[in-house]
Amino acid sequence: MDLTADRVSKPIIFAAEAMAEAKLFDFAGGSAVVFSTPRPESDSNNQDSAGLIPASPNTGLVVVADGLGGSRAGDQASKAAIEAIQKVFKKDTERGDDLRTAILDGFEQANAAVIDLGLGAGTTLAVVEIGEEYVRPYHVGDSLIMIVSNQGTIKFQNVAHSPVGYAVESGILDEKDALEHVERHVVSNVVGSPDMHIEVGPKISLAKRDTLVVASDGLSDNFTVDEIVELVRKGPMDEAASSIVKICSQRMLGQANGNAPSKPDDLTFIAFRRNGSS
């Protein structure tokens, strides 16, 4: 792929997308690649949404929401959640609130907005705050947030809010068993619930060659962690995105060789690096 980056000066929300290829953006002092498409060979809407929300030329938010496929109006829920984040973030930052406060207010409003749909809908919500010299993750649900160094070190990976996610974190399940577990997609914490709770991660230094990945479980259901790391850790991001899309499509369609993970699902991911990365 040979992509030309569009500069993001205003918020962009990607909802119900059916992209044929990834899109490259000049965003928050770096480059962001965005891809979102519904599961292959499906007539249903893409339940995922994503967003790039700038705060200044060098700061902003990366957002991914995965509407629950087992609930009504998952696509509406994911879009409503990101729209709420964007609106509250704009209002709070304009009145001088710090980014953390604005994001947490946005989560609360996103939860109210999804509940107010009155459809019993729910969605995951993963937000990464990009500061001048750091990033900080926030999430509800099981969408993936990962930071990978150029050497392949995982500097951060969030824990899925699910029984299987907690079992992996505690060492009860290994990654292979988790990928095949019958309850892998039972999510215990969602936007659209009175019991929603927000997990706030630490501030993490993001070096120029580090890669941030935020994705729906269409990515993590079809790749092992090691495979994701190898795909994104080096080389041009548009090439990495192209490889992810191609391999993931093959696996979702059952065309992969061997024992590769395979689960048809909507696929949405954003990969980000600071300027000066290769």
LOGUTOR-813150 format. One record per residue (C-alpha): x, y, z; residue in one letter; residue number from 0. Coordinates in steps of 0.1 Angstrom, whole numbers, plus 5000, padded with zeros to 4 digits. Layout:
<atoms>
[[X; Y; Z]; 'A'; NUM]
...
</atoms>
This chain:
<atoms>
[[5000; 5000; 5000]; 'M'; 0]
[[5011; 5035; 4993]; 'D'; 1]
[[4991; 5058; 5016]; 'L'; 2]
[[4991; 5096; 5019]; 'T'; 3]
[[4984; 5109; 5053]; 'A'; 4]
[[4954; 5132; 5059]; 'D'; 5]
[[4959; 5157; 5087]; 'R'; 6]
[[4934; 5154; 5116]; 'V'; 7]
[[4925; 5188; 5128]; 'S'; 8]
[[4889; 5180; 5139]; 'K'; 9]
[[4875; 5148; 5154]; 'P'; 10]
[[4869; 5119; 5131]; 'I'; 11]
[[4844; 5091; 5140]; 'I'; 12]
[[4844; 5059; 5120]; 'F'; 13]
[[4810; 5041; 5124]; 'A'; 14]
[[4795; 5012; 5104]; 'A'; 15]
[[4825; 5013; 5081]; 'E'; 16]
[[4833; 4987; 5054]; 'A'; 17]
[[4868; 4997; 5045]; 'M'; 18]
[[4887; 4979; 5017]; 'A'; 19]
[[4920; 4991; 5030]; 'E'; 20]
[[4935; 5010; 5060]; 'A'; 21]
[[4936; 5048; 5061]; 'K'; 22]
[[4966; 5068; 5072]; 'L'; 23]
[[4964; 5100; 5092]; 'F'; 24]
[[4987; 5127; 5105]; 'D'; 25]
[[4975; 5128; 5141]; 'F'; 26]
[[4987; 5141; 5176]; 'A'; 27]
[[5023; 5145; 5166]; 'G'; 28]
[[5025; 5111; 5149]; 'G'; 29]
[[5009; 5088; 5124]; 'S'; 30]
[[4978; 5067; 5129]; 'A'; 31]
[[4965; 5039; 5107]; 'V'; 32]
[[4928; 5031; 5110]; 'V'; 33]
[[4909; 5001; 5096]; 'F'; 34]
[[4874; 4989; 5103]; 'S'; 35]
[[4852; 4965; 5084]; 'T'; 36]
[[4824; 4940; 5092]; 'P'; 37]
[[4830; 4903; 5094]; 'R'; 38]
[[4834; 4886; 5060]; 'P'; 39]
[[4805; 4872; 5041]; 'E'; 40]
[[4780; 4889; 5065]; 'S'; 41]
[[4750; 4911; 5057]; 'D'; 42]
[[4749; 4926; 5092]; 'S'; 43]
[[4763; 4961; 5100]; 'N'; 44]
[[4797; 4965; 5114]; 'N'; 45]
[[4791; 4967; 5152]; 'Q'; 46]
[[4825; 4985; 5158]; 'D'; 47]
[[4832; 5022; 5159]; 'S'; 48]
[[4865; 5041; 5162]; 'A'; 49]
[[4877; 5077; 5166]; 'G'; 50]
[[4906; 5101; 5163]; 'L'; 51]
[[4900; 5131; 5186]; 'I'; 52]
[[4927; 5158; 5186]; 'P'; 53]
[[4932; 5180; 5216]; 'A'; 54]
[[4962; 5199; 5202]; 'S'; 55]
[[4987; 5194; 5173]; 'P'; 56]
[[5006; 5169; 5195]; 'N'; 57]
[[4979; 5155; 5218]; 'T'; 58]
[[4946; 5137; 5215]; 'G'; 59]
[[4926; 5105; 5220]; 'L'; 60]
[[4925; 5072; 5201]; 'V'; 61]
[[4892; 5054; 5207]; 'V'; 62]
[[4878; 5020; 5197]; 'V'; 63]
[[4843; 5006; 5207]; 'A'; 64]
[[4830; 4972; 5200]; 'D'; 65]
[[4792; 4969; 5201]; 'G'; 66]
[[4781; 4937; 5218]; 'L'; 67]
[[4770; 4913; 5190]; 'G'; 68]
[[4746; 4895; 5213]; 'G'; 69]
[[4727; 4926; 5222]; 'S'; 70]
[[4703; 4948; 5201]; 'R'; 71]
[[4718; 4978; 5183]; 'A'; 72]
[[4755; 4971; 5190]; 'G'; 73]
[[4764; 4995; 5162]; 'D'; 74]
[[4743; 5023; 5177]; 'Q'; 75]
[[4758; 5017; 5211]; 'A'; 76]
[[4794; 5018; 5199]; 'S'; 77]
[[4788; 5050; 5179]; 'K'; 78]
[[4769; 5067; 5207]; 'A'; 79]
[[4797; 5059; 5231]; 'A'; 80]
[[4824; 5075; 5209]; 'I'; 81]
[[4802; 5105; 5201]; 'E'; 82]
[[4797; 5111; 5239]; 'A'; 83]
[[4834; 5109; 5245]; 'I'; 84]
[[4841; 5134; 5217]; 'Q'; 85]
[[4814; 5159; 5229]; 'K'; 86]
[[4823; 5158; 5266]; 'V'; 87]
[[4861; 5159; 5258]; 'F'; 88]
[[4856; 5190; 5237]; 'K'; 89]
[[4835; 5208; 5264]; 'K'; 90]
[[4857; 5198; 5293]; 'D'; 91]
[[4891; 5207; 5277]; 'T'; 92]
[[4877; 5240; 5264]; 'E'; 93]
[[4869; 5250; 5300]; 'R'; 94]
[[4904; 5240; 5311]; 'G'; 95]
[[4899; 5205; 5326]; 'D'; 96]
[[4929; 5182; 5322]; 'D'; 97]
[[4927; 5153; 5297]; 'L'; 98]
[[4922; 5126; 5324]; 'R'; 99]
[[4892; 5144; 5339]; 'T'; 100]
[[4877; 5150; 5305]; 'A'; 101]
[[4881; 5114; 5295]; 'I'; 102]
[[4865; 5100; 5327]; 'L'; 103]
[[4836; 5124; 5323]; 'D'; 104]
[[4833; 5112; 5287]; 'G'; 105]
[[4831; 5076; 5299]; 'F'; 106]
[[4803; 5084; 5323]; 'E'; 107]
[[4784; 5103; 5296]; 'Q'; 108]
[[4790; 5074; 5272]; 'A'; 109]
[[4775; 5050; 5297]; 'N'; 110]
[[4744; 5073; 5301]; 'A'; 111]
[[4740; 5077; 5263]; 'A'; 112]
[[4740; 5039; 5257]; 'V'; 113]
[[4716; 5033; 5285]; 'I'; 114]
[[4694; 5061; 5272]; 'D'; 115]
[[4691; 5043; 5238]; 'L'; 116]
[[4666; 5021; 5257]; 'G'; 117]
[[4675; 4990; 5236]; 'L'; 118]
[[4694; 4970; 5262]; 'G'; 119]
[[4725; 4976; 5241]; 'A'; 120]
[[4761; 4976; 5253]; 'G'; 121]
[[4796; 4982; 5240]; 'T'; 122]
[[4832; 4980; 5250]; 'T'; 123]
[[4852; 5012; 5251]; 'L'; 124]
[[4890; 5016; 5249]; 'A'; 125]
[[4905; 5051; 5250]; 'V'; 126]
[[4942; 5060; 5249]; 'V'; 127]
[[4952; 5095; 5259]; 'E'; 128]
[[4982; 5107; 5239]; 'I'; 129]
[[5001; 5134; 5257]; 'G'; 130]
[[5033; 5152; 5247]; 'E'; 131]
[[5056; 5126; 5260]; 'E'; 132]
[[5034; 5098; 5272]; 'Y'; 133]
[[5002; 5078; 5266]; 'V'; 134]
[[4977; 5066; 5292]; 'R'; 135]
[[4951; 5038; 5286]; 'P'; 136]
[[4915; 5037; 5298]; 'Y'; 137]
[[4891; 5008; 5291]; 'H'; 138]
[[4858; 4991; 5298]; 'V'; 139]
[[4853; 4956; 5283]; 'G'; 140]
[[4876; 4934; 5263]; 'D'; 141]
[[4889; 4955; 5235]; 'S'; 142]
[[4927; 4954; 5232]; 'L'; 143]
[[4952; 4981; 5241]; 'I'; 144]
[[4989; 4972; 5236]; 'M'; 145]
[[5021; 4991; 5234]; 'I'; 146]
[[5050; 4974; 5216]; 'V'; 147]
[[5086; 4985; 5214]; 'S'; 148]
[[5107; 4982; 5182]; 'N'; 149]
[[5125; 4953; 5198]; 'Q'; 150]
[[5093; 4934; 5204]; 'G'; 151]
[[5089; 4941; 5241]; 'T'; 152]
[[5053; 4945; 5253]; 'I'; 153]
[[5055; 4977; 5273]; 'K'; 154]
[[5018; 4975; 5282]; 'F'; 155]
[[4988; 4952; 5276]; 'Q'; 156]
[[4954; 4957; 5292]; 'N'; 157]
[[4935; 4929; 5309]; 'V'; 158]
[[4902; 4920; 5293]; 'A'; 159]
[[4872; 4926; 5316]; 'H'; 160]
[[4859; 4890; 5313]; 'S'; 161]
[[4862; 4858; 5333]; 'P'; 162]
[[4886; 4844; 5307]; 'V'; 163]
[[4907; 4876; 5307]; 'G'; 164]
[[4910; 4875; 5344]; 'Y'; 165]
[[4919; 4838; 5343]; 'A'; 166]
[[4948; 4845; 5319]; 'V'; 167]
[[4960; 4874; 5340]; 'E'; 168]
[[4960; 4852; 5371]; 'S'; 169]
[[4978; 4823; 5353]; 'G'; 170]
[[4949; 4799; 5355]; 'I'; 171]
[[4946; 4798; 5317]; 'L'; 172]
[[4973; 4801; 5290]; 'D'; 173]
[[4969; 4820; 5258]; 'E'; 174]
[[4961; 4790; 5237]; 'K'; 175]
[[4934; 4777; 5260]; 'D'; 176]
[[4919; 4812; 5263]; 'A'; 177]
[[4916; 4815; 5225]; 'L'; 178]
[[4896; 4783; 5224]; 'E'; 179]
[[4876; 4788; 5256]; 'H'; 180]
[[4838; 4785; 5253]; 'V'; 181]
[[4833; 4816; 5274]; 'E'; 182]
[[4859; 4838; 5258]; 'R'; 183]
[[4834; 4863; 5247]; 'H'; 184]
[[4815; 4867; 5280]; 'V'; 185]
[[4823; 4903; 5289]; 'V'; 186]
[[4818; 4912; 5326]; 'S'; 187]
[[4820; 4950; 5323]; 'N'; 188]
[[4804; 4971; 5295]; 'V'; 189]
[[4793; 5006; 5287]; 'V'; 190]
[[4755; 5006; 5289]; 'G'; 191]
[[4754; 4991; 5324]; 'S'; 192]
[[4746; 5008; 5358]; 'P'; 193]
[[4775; 4988; 5372]; 'D'; 194]
[[4801; 5000; 5346]; 'M'; 195]
[[4836; 5006; 5361]; 'H'; 196]
[[4865; 5023; 5343]; 'I'; 197]
[[4900; 5009; 5345]; 'E'; 198]
[[4926; 5037; 5343]; 'V'; 199]
[[4961; 5026; 5334]; 'G'; 200]
[[4994; 5043; 5342]; 'P'; 201]
[[5012; 5070; 5322]; 'K'; 202]
[[5036; 5052; 5298]; 'I'; 203]
[[5065; 5067; 5279]; 'S'; 204]
[[5060; 5062; 5242]; 'L'; 205]
[[5093; 5063; 5223]; 'A'; 206]
[[5094; 5072; 5186]; 'K'; 207]
[[5098; 5036; 5176]; 'R'; 208]
[[5071; 5022; 5199]; 'D'; 209]
[[5037; 5013; 5184]; 'T'; 210]
[[5004; 5017; 5201]; 'L'; 211]
[[4976; 4993; 5190]; 'V'; 212]
[[4939; 4997; 5200]; 'V'; 213]
[[4916; 4971; 5186]; 'A'; 214]
[[4883; 4952; 5188]; 'S'; 215]
[[4884; 4915; 5195]; 'D'; 216]
[[4883; 4908; 5158]; 'G'; 217]
[[4921; 4913; 5160]; 'L'; 218]
[[4928; 4894; 5192]; 'S'; 219]
[[4906; 4865; 5183]; 'D'; 220]
[[4925; 4858; 5151]; 'N'; 221]
[[4961; 4864; 5161]; 'F'; 222]
[[4982; 4853; 5191]; 'T'; 223]
[[4999; 4881; 5211]; 'V'; 224]
[[5033; 4872; 5196]; 'D'; 225]
[[5019; 4874; 5161]; 'E'; 226]
[[5005; 4909; 5168]; 'I'; 227]
[[5038; 4920; 5182]; 'V'; 228]
[[5058; 4908; 5152]; 'E'; 229]
[[5033; 4924; 5127]; 'L'; 230]
[[5034; 4959; 5143]; 'V'; 231]
[[5068; 4963; 5159]; 'R'; 232]
[[5087; 4976; 5129]; 'K'; 233]
[[5085; 4986; 5093]; 'G'; 234]
[[5059; 5011; 5078]; 'P'; 235]
[[5026; 5010; 5096]; 'M'; 236]
[[5006; 5009; 5064]; 'D'; 237]
[[5024; 4977; 5054]; 'E'; 238]
[[5017; 4962; 5088]; 'A'; 239]
[[4980; 4971; 5085]; 'A'; 240]
[[4978; 4956; 5051]; 'S'; 241]
[[4993; 4923; 5064]; 'S'; 242]
[[4969; 4922; 5093]; 'I'; 243]
[[4939; 4927; 5071]; 'V'; 244]
[[4950; 4901; 5046]; 'K'; 245]
[[4959; 4874; 5072]; 'I'; 246]
[[4929; 4881; 5094]; 'C'; 247]
[[4905; 4878; 5064]; 'S'; 248]
[[4920; 4845; 5054]; 'Q'; 249]
[[4917; 4832; 5090]; 'R'; 250]
[[4881; 4844; 5094]; 'M'; 251]
[[4872; 4825; 5062]; 'L'; 252]
[[4890; 4794; 5074]; 'G'; 253]
[[4917; 4796; 5047]; 'Q'; 254]
[[4946; 4796; 5071]; 'A'; 255]
[[4970; 4766; 5074]; 'N'; 256]
[[4977; 4747; 5106]; 'G'; 257]
[[4962; 4756; 5139]; 'N'; 258]
[[4960; 4793; 5135]; 'A'; 259]
[[4932; 4810; 5155]; 'P'; 260]
[[4900; 4817; 5135]; 'S'; 261]
[[4868; 4835; 5144]; 'K'; 262]
[[4847; 4855; 5120]; 'P'; 263]
[[4840; 4889; 5135]; 'D'; 264]
[[4841; 4926; 5128]; 'D'; 265]
[[4876; 4939; 5127]; 'L'; 266]
[[4887; 4974; 5138]; 'T'; 267]
[[4921; 4986; 5148]; 'F'; 268]
[[4941; 5018; 5151]; 'I'; 269]
[[4979; 5017; 5152]; 'A'; 270]
[[4998; 5049; 5162]; 'F'; 271]
[[5035; 5060; 5163]; 'R'; 272]
[[5051; 5093; 5170]; 'R'; 273]
[[5067; 5113; 5142]; 'N'; 274]
[[5102; 5101; 5133]; 'G'; 275]
[[5092; 5064; 5135]; 'S'; 276]
[[5100; 5040; 5107]; 'S'; 277]
</atoms>
